[in-house]
Amino acid sequence: MNSVTVRVPAKVNLQLAVGPLREDGYHDLVNVFHAVSIFDEVTAAAETGVSVRVEGETAGQVPEDDDNLAVRAARALAGHAGRSYGVGLVIRKAIPVAGGMAGGSADAAAALVACNELWGLGLPLDDLLEIAADLGSDVPFALLGGTAVGTGRGERLTRLEVGGTFHWVFALADGGLSTGRVYAECDRLRAAGGERVARPRVSGALLAALRDGDAKTLGAEMANDLQPAAVTLRPSLARTLDAGRDLGALGALVSGSGPTCAFVADSEAHARELAAALTAEGVARDVVVAHGPVPGPTVV
């Protein structure tokens, strides 16, 4: 086999509850992940050494060296196997870069799947999840797909039952937001407000809405503790969120650390209407319609 191509989805956080800052610099999280139909593709081809090339509109924002998380994933997989493998990676980007939709983590997950196949390792999902957890908090879910709740740093996953398909509109912003900077701003805002930070807990009402396929309740229950920090750093997001609500979205929130804004609709037709209206309002660089949940990385 000379090459393997893997398609991998973006994610939206339906609930992101952030606990107190831990001694190791991380926060305890409750993170309800939901994979949606915005995809990157990663091709792994046999090569001496490890290299990466990025294609797509936002390619210039993605490193093409050892700082690329997909490169780190390939090296970690080779190290796990105890062999010196080479691979040339080509990443075709559609997931927003630094947009709160785990594009880099998705590419790392795709690289793990592609290289596992290319190199004939035959490692099971549990082994790949173990490697993924060392690469980053979002990489295990990017490998799993579907819908799941993550605890710890977000890497300990439990699959969730979902009773149907949900329809989404994503408003993409110009530029990105640093995840680390957003978490730091969250801590600063909490300290400035004298907020007592409780241990994070998953919303039972949100889980029930997912199980029942109830988009209206899901929209009402979605929540993101990082949203105030993201809006503080990028005040224009408040206008985008307000526009989506005013135009009839069932729910609106910043995805992850932002700056992508996510809106849930009650049908595919409603999502397309909402997307057209948001585009006309001019509150985003681009507006994308998607659905979820979708499977994790898939060989194509």
C-alpha positions as CSV (number, residue, x, y, z in Angstrom):
1,M,0.0,0.0,0.0
2,N,1.5,3.3,-1.2
3,S,-0.9,5.8,0.4
4,V,-4.0,6.0,2.6
5,T,-6.5,8.9,2.8
6,V,-8.6,9.4,5.9
7,R,-11.5,11.9,6.2
8,V,-12.0,13.3,9.7
9,P,-14.8,15.6,11.2
10,A,-14.8,18.7,13.2
11,K,-16.4,18.9,16.6
12,V,-18.7,21.3,18.5
13,N,-18.8,21.4,22.3
14,L,-22.4,21.2,23.4
15,Q,-21.4,21.7,27.0
16,L,-18.0,22.8,28.2
17,A,-17.9,23.1,32.0
18,V,-14.6,24.3,33.3
19,G,-13.5,23.5,36.9
20,P,-10.8,25.1,39.0
21,L,-7.2,25.4,37.7
22,R,-5.2,22.3,38.8
23,E,-1.7,22.2,40.0
24,D,-0.5,20.7,36.7
25,G,-1.9,23.8,34.8
26,Y,-4.9,22.1,33.4
27,H,-8.6,22.3,34.4
28,D,-11.0,19.5,35.2
29,L,-13.6,19.5,32.5
30,V,-16.9,18.1,31.6
31,N,-16.9,18.3,27.8
32,V,-19.9,17.1,25.7
33,F,-18.3,16.6,22.3
34,H,-20.4,16.2,19.1
35,A,-18.8,15.4,15.7
36,V,-20.2,17.4,12.7
37,S,-20.0,17.1,9.0
38,I,-17.2,19.6,8.3
39,F,-14.2,17.5,7.3
40,D,-10.4,17.6,6.8
41,E,-8.7,14.9,4.7
42,V,-5.3,13.6,5.6
43,T,-3.3,11.4,3.1
44,A,-0.3,9.4,4.4
45,A,2.1,8.2,1.7
46,A,5.2,6.0,2.0
47,E,8.3,8.2,2.3
48,T,11.7,8.3,4.0
49,G,11.5,10.7,6.9
50,V,8.4,12.5,8.1
51,S,7.0,15.5,6.3
52,V,3.8,17.4,6.0
53,R,2.1,19.7,3.4
54,V,-1.1,21.6,4.0
55,E,-3.6,22.6,1.3
56,G,-6.7,24.7,1.4
57,E,-7.7,28.3,2.0
58,T,-6.3,28.5,5.5
59,A,-3.1,26.4,4.7
60,G,-0.8,29.4,5.5
61,Q,-2.0,29.4,9.1
62,V,-0.9,25.7,9.8
63,P,2.7,24.8,10.5
64,E,4.5,22.5,8.1
65,D,7.1,21.3,10.5
66,D,7.4,19.3,13.8
67,D,5.0,21.7,15.4
68,N,2.2,20.2,13.3
69,L,0.1,17.9,15.6
70,A,-0.3,15.4,12.7
71,V,3.5,15.0,12.4
72,R,3.7,14.5,16.2
73,A,1.0,11.9,15.9
74,A,2.9,10.0,13.2
75,R,6.1,10.1,15.2
76,A,4.3,9.0,18.4
77,L,2.7,6.0,16.6
78,A,6.1,4.9,15.2
79,G,7.6,5.2,18.7
80,H,4.8,3.1,20.1
81,A,5.5,0.5,17.5
82,G,9.2,0.6,18.3
83,R,10.1,1.1,14.6
84,S,11.5,3.9,12.5
85,Y,8.9,4.7,9.9
86,G,8.7,7.4,7.3
87,V,5.6,9.1,6.0
88,G,4.6,12.1,3.9
89,L,1.4,13.7,5.1
90,V,-0.8,15.9,3.0
91,I,-3.6,17.7,4.9
92,R,-6.5,19.3,3.0
93,K,-8.1,21.8,5.4
94,A,-11.8,22.7,5.6
95,I,-12.1,22.7,9.4
96,P,-11.4,26.3,10.7
97,V,-7.9,26.8,12.0
98,A,-7.8,27.9,15.7
99,G,-11.6,28.1,15.5
100,G,-12.6,26.0,18.5
101,M,-13.6,23.0,16.3
102,A,-10.4,20.9,17.0
103,G,-9.0,21.0,13.5
104,G,-5.5,20.2,14.6
105,S,-6.7,17.4,16.9
106,A,-8.7,16.0,14.0
107,D,-5.7,16.0,11.7
108,A,-3.7,14.2,14.4
109,A,-6.4,11.6,14.8
110,A,-6.5,11.1,11.0
111,A,-2.8,10.7,10.9
112,L,-2.9,8.0,13.6
113,V,-5.5,6.1,11.6
114,A,-3.8,6.6,8.2
115,C,-0.3,5.6,9.4
116,N,-1.7,2.6,11.3
117,E,-3.1,1.4,8.0
118,L,-0.2,2.4,5.8
119,W,2.4,0.8,8.0
120,G,0.2,-2.4,8.5
121,L,0.4,-2.1,12.3
122,G,-3.1,-3.3,13.0
123,L,-3.3,-1.5,16.3
124,P,-6.8,-1.5,18.0
125,L,-8.7,1.6,18.8
126,D,-7.8,1.4,22.5
127,D,-4.1,1.6,21.6
128,L,-4.6,4.6,19.4
129,L,-6.7,6.3,22.1
130,E,-3.8,5.9,24.5
131,I,-1.4,7.6,22.1
132,A,-4.0,10.2,21.3
133,A,-4.4,11.2,25.0
134,D,-0.7,12.0,25.2
135,L,-1.0,14.3,22.1
136,G,-3.8,16.6,23.4
137,S,-7.0,16.8,25.3
138,D,-9.2,16.8,22.1
139,V,-7.4,14.1,20.1
140,P,-9.1,11.1,21.7
141,F,-12.6,12.4,20.8
142,A,-11.4,13.3,17.3
143,L,-10.4,9.6,17.0
144,L,-13.7,8.4,18.5
145,G,-16.3,10.6,16.7
146,G,-20.0,10.5,17.3
147,T,-21.1,12.1,20.5
148,A,-19.4,11.6,23.9
149,V,-18.8,13.2,27.3
150,G,-15.2,13.8,28.2
151,T,-13.9,14.2,31.8
152,G,-10.5,14.8,33.3
153,R,-8.8,17.1,30.7
154,G,-11.5,15.9,28.3
155,E,-9.6,12.8,27.4
156,R,-11.6,10.2,29.4
157,L,-14.5,9.5,27.1
158,T,-17.9,7.9,27.4
159,R,-20.0,7.5,24.3
160,L,-23.5,9.0,24.5
161,E,-26.8,7.8,23.0
162,V,-28.2,10.2,20.4
163,G,-31.8,9.9,19.1
164,G,-31.4,11.3,15.6
165,T,-29.6,13.9,13.6
166,F,-29.1,17.5,14.7
167,H,-28.7,20.4,12.2
168,W,-26.1,23.1,12.6
169,V,-25.0,26.4,11.2
170,F,-21.5,27.6,12.0
171,A,-20.4,31.2,11.6
172,L,-16.7,31.3,10.9
173,A,-14.7,34.3,12.1
174,D,-11.7,36.1,10.6
175,G,-8.6,34.8,12.4
176,G,-8.4,32.4,15.3
177,L,-8.2,32.5,19.1
178,S,-5.5,30.8,21.1
179,T,-6.9,28.1,23.4
180,G,-4.4,28.9,26.1
181,R,-5.2,32.6,26.0
182,V,-8.9,31.9,26.3
183,Y,-8.4,29.7,29.3
184,A,-6.2,32.3,30.9
185,E,-8.8,35.0,30.3
186,C,-11.5,32.7,31.9
187,D,-9.3,32.3,35.0
188,R,-8.7,36.1,35.1
189,L,-12.4,36.9,34.8
190,R,-13.3,34.4,37.5
191,A,-10.7,35.8,39.9
192,A,-11.7,39.4,39.2
193,G,-15.3,38.5,39.9
194,G,-14.5,36.6,43.1
195,E,-16.3,33.6,41.6
196,R,-16.2,30.3,43.5
197,V,-15.5,27.7,40.9
198,A,-17.4,24.4,41.5
199,R,-16.5,20.9,40.3
200,P,-17.9,20.6,36.8
201,R,-21.0,18.4,36.2
202,V,-22.7,17.2,33.1
203,S,-26.2,18.6,32.4
204,G,-28.8,15.8,32.7
205,A,-31.3,17.8,30.7
206,L,-28.8,18.1,27.8
207,L,-28.1,14.4,27.8
208,A,-31.9,13.7,27.8
209,A,-32.3,16.1,24.8
210,L,-29.6,14.3,22.9
211,R,-31.1,10.9,23.7
212,D,-34.6,12.2,22.6
213,G,-33.4,14.0,19.5
214,D,-34.9,17.2,20.9
215,A,-33.2,20.1,19.2
216,K,-35.3,22.8,21.0
217,T,-34.2,21.5,24.5
218,L,-30.7,21.0,23.3
219,G,-30.5,24.6,22.1
220,A,-31.8,25.8,25.5
221,E,-29.3,23.6,27.5
222,M,-26.1,24.2,25.5
223,A,-23.5,26.0,27.6
224,N,-19.8,27.0,27.4
225,D,-17.9,28.3,30.4
226,L,-15.2,29.7,28.1
227,Q,-17.7,31.8,26.2
228,P,-17.4,35.0,28.4
229,A,-13.6,34.9,27.9
230,A,-13.9,34.4,24.2
231,V,-16.3,37.3,23.9
232,T,-14.1,39.5,26.0
233,L,-11.2,38.8,23.8
234,R,-13.3,39.1,20.6
235,P,-16.2,41.4,21.3
236,S,-17.6,41.0,17.8
237,L,-18.7,37.5,18.7
238,A,-21.5,39.0,20.9
239,R,-23.1,40.5,17.7
240,T,-22.8,37.2,15.9
241,L,-24.5,35.2,18.7
242,D,-27.2,37.8,19.0
243,A,-27.8,37.8,15.3
244,G,-28.3,34.0,15.2
245,R,-30.7,34.1,18.1
246,D,-32.7,37.0,16.6
247,L,-32.9,35.1,13.3
248,G,-34.5,32.1,14.9
249,A,-31.7,29.7,16.0
250,L,-32.9,27.3,18.7
251,G,-29.6,27.8,20.6
252,A,-26.3,29.6,20.1
253,L,-22.9,29.4,21.7
254,V,-19.2,29.8,21.0
255,S,-17.7,26.4,20.1
256,G,-14.9,25.5,22.4
257,S,-12.4,28.3,22.8
258,G,-13.8,30.0,19.7
259,P,-14.1,32.1,17.7
260,T,-16.5,29.9,15.7
261,C,-20.1,30.4,16.7
262,A,-22.5,27.4,16.6
263,F,-26.3,27.6,16.1
264,V,-28.7,24.7,16.3
265,A,-31.7,24.6,13.9
266,D,-34.8,22.4,14.0
267,S,-34.4,20.9,10.5
268,E,-32.1,20.9,7.5
269,A,-34.3,23.5,5.7
270,H,-34.3,25.7,8.8
271,A,-30.5,25.5,8.9
272,R,-30.2,26.6,5.3
273,E,-32.6,29.5,5.9
274,L,-30.6,30.6,9.0
275,A,-27.3,30.3,7.1
276,A,-28.6,32.6,4.4
277,A,-29.9,35.1,6.9
278,L,-26.6,35.2,8.8
279,T,-24.7,35.6,5.6
280,A,-26.9,38.6,4.7
281,E,-26.3,40.1,8.1
282,G,-22.5,40.1,7.4
283,V,-21.6,38.9,10.9
284,A,-19.1,36.2,9.8
285,R,-16.3,35.6,7.4
286,D,-18.2,32.5,6.1
287,V,-21.3,30.5,7.2
288,V,-21.4,26.7,6.9
289,V,-24.3,24.3,7.3
290,A,-23.6,20.8,8.8
291,H,-25.2,18.0,10.7
292,G,-24.2,15.6,13.4
293,P,-23.3,13.3,14.9
294,V,-21.0,11.8,12.3
295,P,-18.4,9.0,12.6
296,G,-14.8,9.6,13.5
297,P,-11.9,9.1,11.1
298,T,-12.8,7.1,8.0
299,V,-10.5,5.6,5.4
300,V,-11.7,6.8,1.9
